[in-house]
Amino acid sequence: MRFDRGMLFRGVSVAAFIAGVAFLGACGGGSSSGGGGGGGSTVAIGLTRSSTFVDPGNAITVTAIVTRGGVSWSLSPAAFGTLSNQTSTSVTYTAPASVTDAAVATITATSTAQTSVVAPIQVEVRTSPVIALSTVGPQTINQGHQLSVNAALTGDTTNQGVTWSLSSGVGSLSNQTATSVTYSAPASVTGNTPVTLIATSNANTHATASVELTVYSSGAAANVAALTTAGGPVAPSTNSLYTSVTICRPGTSDCQTIDNILVDTGSEGLRVLQSLVEPLVLPGLSDGSGGFFNNCVAFLDGSFLWGPVEFADIKIGGEATSNTAIQVISSGDVTVPTDCSSGGTVNENTAQLLGANGILGIGLEPTDCFLQGVNFCDGSTGTVATVYFDCPRSGCALTDGATSVSAVDQVTNPVTAFGADSNGTAIQMPALVSTSPELDGSLIFGIGTASNNAVPGTATAFALDANDNFTTLFSGQTLASSFIDSGSNGLFFPSTITPCTGNTGFYCPATLQPLTATNQDGVGDTNVVTFHIDNADTLFSSSTDTAFSTLGGPGGTDSFDWGAPFFYGRTVFTAIDGSSTPIGSGPLWAY
């Protein structure tokens, strides 16, 4: 599941998760020490804090989970604040009443049963004001239009407010005050044009807040998020449709905007690298006995992801969720239960391996454990899919098995919480004949809920089978497990076309191959698709191109994976299971 030139990426298989594959991560924002997980004479300590930061004079709580005995507490620097309410499992840290510069306090728990076992955790004592903007999530705005933004400051004791600036010369600012500004988009742009509006505290220039804007020539709206193939942590990327997402600690203005999130119609739920959200200290899904639930997802190429279930508010443009379960992809070398990895060899837990900073799964189901209205993770079917694992704070063991989790706590397709626009999505990308350094498009929330997501009369809607698949007829083959997946970076299907020698996941024909296939469902809906496959070695000889309309490779014997190139030149609708749309009830595809 990679996005570099040499590997392919394929979206999650619903059938695979039913069969049972999952992934593991560290538990909720703490640290541990001491020779492994908890039994016998081994001592392990796990720490969490109620916040990663504290303002002068304020307090936070640090809690310890210990496999044997209790802990004692110490502070470094020793006089930098105080420790109080000390017990064998918790302590209160109070920051100094005044601090000249931002600094870090380290609180250390030492095992009373084995004094060589210690676990430190750090807390930032900040002096700068906290800035909360009225516009938070990444926004799209049409050329020539305006956007007013307000700033509210906490800790700005001298009431100096903020200064406003732009990350580039795109557009202009007017009506500037210490707490508000108006952004005017340029009168004309030739394509999707990004700009960031920045508010900087006048009292402390280290304190900033920003909002990402993308100026459109037309089509911008509150239910529209910008897509691009450019950027990504591995450059150049390959047919990866990226967007930006803002994640907040539930009910607060403590937020982080994360770029280069892969938009994936082949999976459900937001999954973000731990290193990018750790400062927020998101609350985790606890079992009530000191353990936390981890989530596992497997992909068709044998790779997998693993990490804790945590809760966040998610914001994209004018759309938002509240207290939504996401997966935080665990960093580092963690133990992943065999029932999760199932022989997979690649845990995609870095930006370089994943080819993205996370995945926004906007697929056909409401959570990552539903299929056609059936919950495979709450025990209602008699068995539990290997998707959720209840682990002690010290981590899972290889032999740990899956645990049931109710629907409300499962990693959730965030679109289901987008109010009037919660029935599905539309991905709209421009046509591409061959290759391009960048291709920009739109992710539109809702189907038939606004003028910009109406389904044209020329579109074909495909009803799906019990596994959310349809049939593709190609080269004399009936590929009955076919699907559409924006998270796959090519078209993957069985063929006699010559595979590449170096880029073995792709085809390398001697000449450009013109091909056709017919998609059909079980009720007689059909559509003929014309496409081309080119030599991947030749395509990848470019060091700048990120979009390839003719990229394909070998796929499963019973499926046609209509990946990212299929989206070029089309508007592709994804209706979520159980939702109502003008073209029928989900789950369904339409284009």
Summary of the structure (lengths in Angstrom):
residues: 591
radius of gyration: 25.0
end to end distance: 26.0
largest distance: 77.3
contacts: 2246
relative contact order: 0.15
helix: 7%
strand: 41%
